[in-house]
Amino acid sequence: MSAREAGAFAHVLREVGSGLTVPLPARVYILRELAYDLEALSERFAAEGLPLDEARRRASEALVPDAGALHALDRVHAPVYKRFTAHITPERLRLGERWALVLVTATVLVTGGVALLQADLLDQASPFLWPVLAQGALLFAAVLAKAFQLWIKRDHAVPWRGLNAILALVCSTVLTGFVGLNLDLYRLASMIESSPDLASTLTPVWLVRDTALSAASLMIALAGVMGWFILRQWLAVTENDQREVLGIDNTTRKRGRKEYA
Amino acid sequence: MSRDDFDVQGFARDINELLILSTLRACAKHGYQIALDVEAESNGLFRFRHGTLYPILHRLEEEGLIKGSWSKEGGRRRKVYKLTGTGKRHLSGETDRVQEIVSRLMLVLRRPGEAPA
């Protein structure tokens, strides 16, 4: 349904949308189904001879969910995770989720660390590799937490929160790798300048450690960008659907995010 | 059927579900068409008001008794529901159950009592 077509019932649909706590994209499907039924039923009433305003009023009266129906829809579409954790207090649940996040991140870090040690990448590692790996761990935790919030917990009250932090971590990882690489090369050049006879010994070792540093920072950043992109695209597509159903123009996109997310 | 089997409050909800399943027996329909058909077939006795139809439809869909699919009509997307095999069996079993409940109820209501003094 286009923005123009949704116009007649746009305000009704926005009210329904704001009253629903159903997660995305189910919320969009409910609104889309309601939008079609409202339009079609009012057209039918109008074809039977009712004035258009009266036809729309009667269609709204019959189909627009009241508080009880909205609550019933919330119950039907409650995420599985929410149903399983309904008996746990929010404080305990939050604590449990944080511990689970720490545990998963630590497991991945240990597994990744073992792989790195086996690959001999850490034998003569650049000192800048450690902050890059630490930022990689933070990045992994941030993407994991956001994916958990959007797709498992399905808490879409503030869906965009945290996405910019992922992108900031990606930039900071690349920046750390870039700065580290340049500082390492500067130090290498200084050492060769002071002791030219060491050039043949130092150059291969430093090139290996700086290649490892730049490769690690780029790989981590690439994985982070992919995670950010997938999360962002999912949100953008879902929200675009919601805007279309609610008849919100793309020019009001930012305002729409705040009002109808 | 034991006394524990029958939930008076749930009976009204069951009736709404059965009305929806029954109207989908003939062919697939979308939301408001289901509401209009239930109203027409019951001569206005059963009416879905204030969007009460949607939670029931979505619960039936979640339970696998009906299946919703999206189609396009005149550039607009609409959701059409059809009865599943499980839904058909459920409808058949529940129709028998309702018949039994109504029969027992009528037996009680029409039982010849003592004439008032």
Interface residues (C-beta under 8 A of the other chain):
Chain A: M1 S2 E5 Y29 I30 R32 E33 L34 A35 Y36 D37 E39 A40 L41 R44 A59 E61 A62 L63 V64 P65 D66 G68 A69 L70 A72 L73 R75 V76 H77
Chain B: H30 G31 Y32 A35 L36 F48 R49 H50 G51 T52 L53 Y54 P55 H58 R59 E62 E73 G75 R76 R77 R78 K79
